[in-house]
Amino acid sequence: MKVLFASSEIHPLIKTGGLADVAGALPIALKKQGIDIKLIMPAYSGILEKLPPIKNSLNLGNPFAVGDLILLETHLPDSHVPIYLVQCQSLFERDGGPYLDQSGHDFADNDVRFAAFSWVCAMITQYGNLMGWQPDLLHLNDWQTGFAAAYLASWRLEHPPIVTTVHNLRYNGSFPLHDFDRVRLSSELLSIHGMEFYGRYSALKAGLVFADAITTVSPTYANEILTPTYGDGLDGTLRAMSHKLTGILNGVDYNEWSPACDPYIHTHYDLHTIDFKLQNKLALQRENGLDENAQTPIFGVVSRLTEQKGLDLIPSAIELALEQGAMFIVLGSGDKNLEQQYLTLQERFPKQVSIRIGYDEAYSHRLQAGIDMLLIPSRFEPCGLTQLYALKYGTLPIVRSTGGLADTVFEVGPHANGFVFENANSQDLKAAITRALTVYANLNDWRTRQIQAMSQDHSWEKATNAWVNLYQSVTKK
């Protein structure tokens, strides 16, 4: 089976969130299962320098009047998975990130940028002879690729089936109707059953409506997005298409995230040598200028500092634990007011709190290995990867019961591996923190949960079986 896997970001080439981790790991795992898979991504500034030499190229012309769209082919570094790059200097070779300019604002022409990228995805899917390879299935990811489903629908030709994966429904890629002409699509698609979205038009909705199957990144989130609370205006559309909606839990690349082989941490350890985790705890305390004390419980955060992640609940909820002597270490950035709240907490508890604004991949590994508990009080969480990393490192997550957090972290029963609270408020979070400290005080109980956490298998190898089955069912139809 041949699959074209389209994503706007792929680790290790470029990353803003979990989508890149999935796009960088799932195709490699699928290739090991015998899937003939090729990736496709825009050629952002600096991307080609990270890749092996280009072996094929094709000029697809200038359909959007923004410059020629050049299709380049190479393969992922340290992998045999082929990758196409869509090169267009005016659209993709810019300062800033893949979606935001240097001021942190959306590029004003994001509709055109990702419509052009999606158009190339559709062209390869429909006219595979262009590059001597036509996929049996097109796998789209998030709104940045959703236009591809619209182009294939508008051409009214028989084409390979489409699978659309929603990594976060909140980012729906909607734009003003008066800009619709810029994406070179028929106005016939602007209906309530097409791309129209509350007086705008949505690329993600196109990816949903015109897909043969829809997936999201955890079973619980698949159910949640059918409700107005979590549906972000698309719940009605999704309820109408619930027969083709599936939740498949994301996996983890244990070559990247395992304390047994992690090149970034102080001391390696595994399920049978959990005591060595303490060496990482002491090293993390030293790195942050905190007193070295193996008995002191350390809470941690690795996250974007946003209300979606529930990070506004932590400053007041963590105070009691800090007053009792606990430590708190944070890596993240985001909302400036939230950043300031955390920095103020550090000023109040300078010997117990360390806040690092920004993101550092290596430090995030050391933090996971060194802390005892990871706080993830998300208001919604499609899947979440940090809790999966934490479990492997014997770091017990404290999570709100939502999305993928509810599918992977349990407080009671034989699979207890963390701590869970229900309502998105500081009081419930504080109660969960208190329960965690009670268990932490009993080494046998704590170790039992650590062993359960580290024993769980969330590898991509396990997750790919569900993907292969889905691909096969869609292509058979």
C-alpha positions as a printed Julia matrix, in Angstrom:
477×3 Matrix{Float64}:
   0.0    0.0     0.0
   1.27   3.46   -0.94
   0.47   6.37    1.39
   1.2   10.09    1.0
   1.48  11.58    4.51
   1.01  15.36    4.49
   2.06  17.53    7.42
   3.02  21.17    7.9
   5.75  20.25   10.4
   7.95  17.2    10.93
  10.47  16.5    13.68
  13.47  16.84   13.51
  13.14  19.32   10.62
  10.77  21.82   12.24
   8.53  21.62   15.3
   6.0   23.79   17.1
   4.07  21.03   18.86
   3.01  17.4    19.01
   2.06  17.23   15.32
   5.76  17.33   14.41
   6.55  14.45   16.78
   3.77  12.34   15.26
   4.75  13.18   11.68
   8.38  12.38   12.43
   7.72   9.0    14.06
   4.5    7.41   12.75
   5.61   7.2     9.08
   8.88   5.52   10.12
   6.92   2.95   12.15
   4.48   2.41    9.26
   7.35   1.82    6.84
   8.62  -0.92    9.15
   5.16  -2.51    8.8
   5.58  -2.64    5.01
   3.67   0.54    4.08
   5.22   2.36    1.09
   4.93   5.82    2.67
   6.18   9.21    1.55
   6.03  12.45    3.55
   5.33  15.9     2.16
   5.99  19.26    3.83
   6.68  22.89    2.82
  10.34  23.79    2.25
  10.67  26.43    4.97
  13.87  28.45    5.36
  16.8   26.27    6.4
  14.99  22.94    5.89
  17.04  21.78    2.9
  20.25  22.21    4.91
  19.01  19.54    7.33
  18.31  16.97    4.6
  20.34  14.74    2.26
  20.86  16.04   -1.32
  17.8   16.38   -3.53
  17.48  13.47   -5.96
  14.39  14.52   -7.96
  12.64  17.81   -8.71
   9.64  18.95  -10.72
   8.32  22.42  -11.54
   4.52  22.48  -11.15
   4.1   26.02  -12.44
   2.6   29.11  -10.84
  -1.12  28.4   -10.31
  -1.48  30.88   -7.42
   0.47  33.76   -9.02
   2.97  33.74   -6.15
   5.91  32.1    -7.91
   6.65  28.61   -9.18
   5.86  25.65   -6.96
   8.81  23.27   -7.1
   8.46  19.71   -5.86
  11.7   18.28   -4.45
  12.36  14.72   -3.28
  14.9   13.37   -0.78
  14.56  11.33    2.43
  14.48  11.97    6.17
  17.85  12.17    7.9
  18.87   8.86    9.51
  15.92   7.17    7.82
  14.95   5.68    4.48
  11.5    7.33    4.52
  11.21   9.53    1.4
  10.04  13.11    1.75
   8.73  15.63   -0.75
   9.38  19.32   -0.14
   7.17  22.01   -1.69
   9.46  24.9    -2.49
   8.18  28.42   -3.15
  10.41  31.24   -1.99
   7.68  33.86   -1.64
   5.47  31.58    0.48
   7.78  29.56    2.69
  11.24  31.1     2.9
  10.52  33.71    5.56
  11.75  34.83    8.95
   9.64  33.58   11.83
   8.01  30.2    12.32
   5.94  28.07    9.97
   2.73  29.93   10.81
   3.71  33.12   12.68
   5.89  36.1    11.8
   8.66  37.42   14.04
   6.07  39.44   16.0
   4.1   36.31   16.83
   1.19  37.09   14.49
  -0.3   34.81   11.83
   1.09  35.45    8.38
  -1.61  37.4     6.54
  -1.51  34.99    3.6
  -1.59  31.69    5.51
  -4.62  30.71    3.45
  -2.64  31.01    0.21
   0.5   29.45    1.69
  -1.21  26.26    2.82
  -3.66  26.17   -0.07
  -0.66  26.05   -2.43
   0.97  23.34   -0.32
  -2.29  21.37   -0.26
  -2.74  21.81   -4.02
   0.57  20.03   -4.57
  -0.55  17.22   -2.24
  -3.73  16.87   -4.28
  -1.81  16.91   -7.57
   0.44  14.05   -6.47
  -2.6   12.13   -5.26
  -4.56  12.66   -8.47
  -1.72  12.67  -10.99
   0.94  10.41   -9.49
   2.58   9.88  -12.85
   4.09  13.36  -12.39
   6.7   11.82  -10.08
   6.3    8.17  -11.06
   4.5    7.34   -7.79
   0.77   7.6    -7.07
  -0.5    6.92   -3.54
  -3.34   4.54   -2.76
  -4.31   6.84    0.11
  -3.77  10.46    1.13
  -3.3   11.06    4.87
  -3.92  14.7     5.86
  -3.02  16.25    9.21
  -4.76  19.33   10.66
  -6.06  22.38    8.84
  -2.87  23.19    6.96
  -3.49  20.18    4.68
  -7.3   20.31    4.6
  -7.43  22.29    1.35
  -6.12  19.16   -0.45
  -9.42  17.38    0.19
 -11.26  20.39   -1.27
  -9.17  20.4    -4.45
  -9.72  16.7    -5.01
 -13.47  17.16   -4.46
 -13.62  20.15   -6.81
 -11.86  18.33   -9.66
 -14.72  15.79   -9.7
 -12.47  12.91  -10.71
 -12.12   9.52   -9.09
  -9.21   9.75   -6.67
  -7.59   7.71   -3.87
  -9.34   7.84   -0.49
  -8.52  10.47    2.12
  -7.87  10.09    5.85
  -7.87  13.33    7.88
  -6.35  13.39   11.36
  -7.32  16.15   13.79
  -4.53  16.87   16.26
  -6.28  19.9    17.76
  -9.77  20.92   16.65
  -9.4   24.45   18.01
  -7.09  25.39   15.13
  -9.61  25.21   12.3
  -7.86  27.27    9.62
 -10.78  29.62    9.01
 -10.5   32.74    6.86
 -12.76  35.61    5.67
 -15.11  34.78    2.83
 -13.93  37.79    0.83
 -10.51  36.09    0.52
 -11.92  32.82   -0.85
 -10.93  33.64   -4.44
  -7.27  33.59   -3.39
  -7.28  29.82   -2.92
  -8.56  29.02   -6.43
 -11.54  26.9    -5.39
 -15.1   26.82   -6.71
 -17.68  28.8    -4.75
 -19.85  25.66   -4.95
 -17.86  24.41   -1.97
 -19.09  27.31    0.18
 -22.13  25.6     1.68
 -23.03  24.46    5.16
 -22.2   20.95    3.96
 -18.89  22.13    2.54
 -16.32  24.66    3.71
 -18.59  27.41    5.06
 -17.94  28.04    8.75
 -20.01  30.71   10.55
 -19.6   33.33    7.84
 -16.02  32.28    7.07
 -14.52  29.3     5.31
 -12.49  26.58    7.02
  -9.7   24.44    5.63
 -10.11  21.96    8.46
 -13.81  21.58    7.74
 -12.92  20.77    4.13
 -10.57  18.09    5.41
 -13.39  16.62    7.49
 -16.28  16.87    5.05
 -14.43  15.49    2.05
 -12.53  12.74    3.9
 -13.32   9.04    3.71
 -12.21   8.57    7.32
 -11.53  10.98   10.19
  -9.26  10.21   13.07
  -8.18  12.05   16.15
  -5.39  11.34   18.56
  -7.16   9.6    21.45
 -10.44   7.69   21.94
 -11.74  10.05   24.64
 -11.07  13.17   22.53
 -12.95  11.52   19.64
 -16.01  11.4    21.9
 -15.46  14.84   23.41
 -15.37  16.68   20.07
 -18.9   15.51   19.32
 -20.11  17.85   22.08
 -20.51  21.65   22.03
 -18.08  21.96   24.96
 -15.15  20.54   23.01
 -16.38  20.75   19.42
 -15.28  24.35   18.76
 -18.15  24.94   16.36
 -17.52  21.76   14.38
 -19.37  19.36   16.7
 -22.47  19.36   14.48
 -20.4   18.53   11.42
 -18.6   15.78   13.32
 -21.81  14.3    14.74
 -23.13  14.03   11.19
 -19.97  12.14   10.25
 -19.45  10.2    13.49
 -19.69   6.93   11.53
 -16.29   7.65   10.0
 -14.62   9.06   13.16
 -12.06   7.01   15.1
  -9.74   7.83   18.0
  -6.26   6.31   17.76
  -3.93   7.1    20.62
  -0.58   8.63   19.67
   2.58   6.73   20.37
   6.03   7.64   21.65
   9.38   7.18   19.96
  11.3    5.37   22.69
  14.52   5.87   20.77
  14.07   9.55   21.63
  12.29   9.27   24.97
  13.63   6.53   27.23
  15.75   6.95   30.37
  17.65   3.79   29.41
  19.31   5.48   26.42
  18.55   9.22   26.67
  21.75  11.11   25.74
  20.6   14.28   27.53
  20.17  12.97   31.08
  22.77  12.62   33.85
  22.34   8.91   34.65
  20.61   6.19   32.65
  18.07   3.96   34.38
  15.22   1.6    33.57
  12.44  -0.37   35.22
  14.96  -2.49   37.1
  17.21   0.36   38.23
  14.66   3.02   39.21
  16.85   4.13   42.12
  19.24   5.71   39.6
  16.51   8.24   38.85
  17.61   9.99   42.07
  20.93  10.89   40.44
  19.01  12.81   37.8
  16.98  14.53   40.52
  20.11  15.72   42.3
  21.65  16.83   38.99
  18.52  18.82   38.13
  18.59  20.52   41.52
  22.25  21.44   40.98
  21.56  22.75   37.49
  18.85  25.06   38.84
  20.79  26.25   41.89
  18.45  24.48   44.31
  19.49  22.6    47.43
  20.36  18.99   46.68
  17.92  16.81   48.58
  16.76  13.42   47.31
  13.79  13.36   49.71
  12.27  16.69   48.66
   9.37  16.15   46.23
   9.74  18.05   42.96
   6.79  19.05   40.81
   7.42  20.07   37.23
   5.84  21.57   34.12
   6.94  21.27   30.48
   4.33  23.07   28.44
   3.1   26.06   26.55
   1.9   28.48   29.2
  -1.71  28.86   28.12
  -5.16  28.61   29.67
  -5.93  25.65   27.39
  -3.21  23.76   29.23
  -4.72  24.84   32.58
  -1.45  26.52   33.55
  -3.34  29.39   35.2
  -4.57  26.93   37.85
  -1.14  25.99   39.14
   0.28  29.09   40.92
  -2.38  29.11   43.64
  -2.73  25.3    43.77
   1.0   24.68   44.3
   1.47  27.16   47.17
   0.58  24.75   49.98
   3.06  22.19   48.68
   5.77  24.87   48.47
   5.0   25.99   52.02
   5.54  22.38   53.07
   8.99  22.35   51.45
   8.34  20.96   47.94
  10.16  22.23   44.87
   8.73  23.36   41.52
  10.56  23.51   38.17
   9.01  24.92   34.98
  10.04  24.99   31.32
   7.69  26.83   28.98
   6.53  30.04   27.41
   3.32  31.55   26.14
   0.87  33.98   27.69
   2.89  36.92   29.08
   0.62  37.33   32.12
   1.07  33.66   32.97
   4.81  33.9    32.5
   4.83  36.75   34.99
   2.76  34.79   37.52
   5.33  32.01   37.42
   8.26  34.4    37.68
   6.57  36.02   40.69
   6.26  32.58   42.29
  10.01  32.14   41.78
  10.67  35.49   43.49
   8.59  34.4    46.49
  10.23  30.95   46.78
  13.72  31.47   45.3
  15.2   28.37   46.97
  12.39  26.1    45.82
  11.16  27.35   42.44
  13.01  27.56   39.12
  11.27  29.03   36.06
  12.84  28.87   32.62
  10.92  30.84   29.98
  11.38  29.38   26.51
  11.98  25.88   25.21
  15.08  23.7    25.32
  14.76  20.13   24.0
  17.71  18.75   25.95
  16.61  20.43   29.18
  13.08  19.05   28.77
  14.58  15.54   28.88
  16.58  16.32   32.01
  13.49  17.8    33.63
  11.39  14.7    32.91
  14.13  12.48   34.37
  14.7   14.63   37.46
  11.26  15.61   38.73
   8.91  13.36   40.7
   5.54  14.63   39.42
   4.49  16.33   36.17
   1.53  18.73   36.33
  -0.82  18.67   33.31
  -4.11  20.32   34.37
  -5.38  20.83   30.8
  -8.86  22.14   30.11
  -8.75  19.97   27.01
  -5.98  17.75   25.67
  -6.45  15.87   22.37
  -3.74  13.37   23.27
  -0.83  14.85   25.14
   2.67  13.5    24.78
   4.39  14.87   27.88
   2.44  12.51   30.16
   3.54   9.58   27.98
   7.15  10.7    28.26
   6.74  11.12   32.02
   5.36   7.6    32.46
   8.42   6.09   30.78
  10.71   8.12   33.08
   8.92   6.98   36.25
   7.64  10.52   36.76
   4.02  10.36   37.89
   1.62  12.7    36.05
  -1.04  14.76   37.83
  -3.68  15.38   35.17
  -7.18  16.56   34.59
  -9.43  13.81   33.23
  -9.82  14.87   29.61
  -8.84  13.61   26.16
  -5.72  11.5    25.96
  -4.89  12.24   29.59
  -7.99  10.29   30.61
  -6.94   7.41   28.35
  -3.42   7.05   29.75
  -3.29   8.18   33.4
  -5.15   6.4    36.2
  -5.26   7.02   39.95
  -7.13   3.94   41.17
  -7.19   0.29   40.24
  -4.53  -2.15   39.05
  -3.17   0.29   36.44
  -2.71   3.22   38.86
   0.19   5.27   37.47
  -0.56   8.87   38.47
  -3.18  11.19   39.9
  -6.37  12.49   38.32
  -8.84  15.28   39.06
 -12.13  16.1    37.32
 -12.89  19.81   37.35
 -10.73  22.59   35.91
 -10.23  24.61   39.07
  -7.36  25.23   41.48
  -9.15  23.58   44.39
  -9.44  20.2    42.65
  -5.86  20.46   41.43
  -4.66  21.28   44.96
  -6.5   18.21   46.28
  -4.77  16.02   43.66
  -1.38  17.49   44.62
  -2.12  16.7    48.28
  -3.04  13.11   47.42
   0.16  12.77   45.42
   2.25  13.99   48.35
   0.56  11.46   50.63
   1.51   8.61   48.3
   5.0   10.07   47.83
   5.55   9.8    51.59
   5.11   6.01   51.37
   8.02   4.65   49.31
   6.39   1.26   48.65
   3.18   2.82   47.32
   5.16   5.31   45.26
   7.4    2.64   43.77
   4.38   0.49   42.85
   2.98   3.36   40.79
   6.35   4.07   39.22
   6.72   0.46   38.12
   3.22   0.48   36.66
   3.98   3.72   34.81
   7.27   2.52   33.35
   5.78  -0.87   32.37
   3.21   0.59   30.0
   3.85   0.31   26.28
   2.94   3.44   24.33
   5.38   2.77   21.5
   4.59   3.63   17.9
   5.1   -0.03   17.04
   2.0   -0.81   19.08
   0.01   2.11   17.67
   0.77   1.29   14.02
  -1.38  -1.84   14.06
  -4.47   0.35   14.42
  -3.26   2.59   11.58
  -2.59  -0.3     9.21
  -6.06  -1.7     9.91
  -7.65   1.7     9.25
  -5.73   2.2     6.0
  -6.75  -1.22    4.8
 -10.42  -0.71    5.63
 -10.51   2.66    3.84
  -8.79   1.45    0.67
 -11.03  -1.63    0.49
 -14.11   0.59    0.52
